[in-house]
């Protein structure tokens, strides 16, 4: 029998809920890792999993990451995540999304959902018809809608911090970035980097995105698997998780990894493997916190410039992690985990970001 509590991904979750709605065909899981700093915030992933164990593992890993992400961004949110197991045949119907909204609503605000891989702002508008506990949607000017530009803006500044630490550079002009994934985040990141004078080599599965990057940004295009072998300064993963593993790490020819993808390390030990190779790793949940930082500003007084300026401060958080990792000769992912755990243990979230709660409540 599969073990949940003793599984390696469980790691002190407060609550894990399984839900089936017969009428719509919904099978969904909500994992609430922690509400110590505030309501658990995390997106809803709609995905076809190989089996239920893979879905449980994914939701647990992602939800813990959200706790750490909010803690290190200094936000008054805990961490949670939802996955909807894509049904065979019917697809993502409004009835399915409404049933998911009802599931979220029954938690009374302990969990706040948002878009994630496989869901979009339009889906979240439907979910919002069933529950107010939805973030990351425009909501009549109280927010930005799509969190991806803010996420990319934070990654851009995090990548600057990595370039500074490894190359001693104040800007990214001429810095060569091997960029995997030109989707919602990767596309914006590629634009920010190109505008700042970086040199790009890109890979994606979608030919139209590659054509756009080549024609609009002057990017060099390589095959999907060749991106790991590109001799560059920085590798920026913006697609799937677990791409830093025993097979890929020996192939990397960069001095830093800085990208938006969640759960980049296949296992925690791969943080040490990168450090041993002299590759500076920007911990994923620190560098990709721009979306949640933006959400923390949502509310009637939403100010996009203020939200983006807040996202840019990811540079300073990472610079501190890099300094401490160097001083203590420890991998950056260990330092980040320790800092997040210290913040949770001492309840030192930044000034309460209550705008969202007043917006939804
Ligand atoms: P997306 O689905 O819009 O984009 C992913 C892109 O990666 C697509 O263009 C896809 O074709 C490409 N891709 C998939 N497999 C690939 C492969 N093997 N090689 C090269 N390209 C491949 O997703 P997104 O919203 O841009 O998110 C990207 C990553 O960032 C995800 O891991 C996501 O969890 C994470 N993230 C996103 C946000 C956000 O605000 N959207 C916030 C935090 C973290």
Boltz pocket constraint, residues with backbone or C-beta under 6 A from the ligand:
constraints:
  - pocket:
      binder: B
      contacts: [[A, 117], [A, 147], [A, 148], [A, 149], [A, 151], [A, 180], [A, 181], [A, 182], [A, 183], [A, 184], [A, 185], [A, 186], [A, 203], [A, 204], [A, 205], [A, 206], [A, 209], [A, 224], [A, 237], [A, 238], [A, 239], [A, 240], [A, 241], [A, 260], [A, 261], [A, 262], [A, 288], [A, 289], [A, 291]]
      max_distance: 6.0
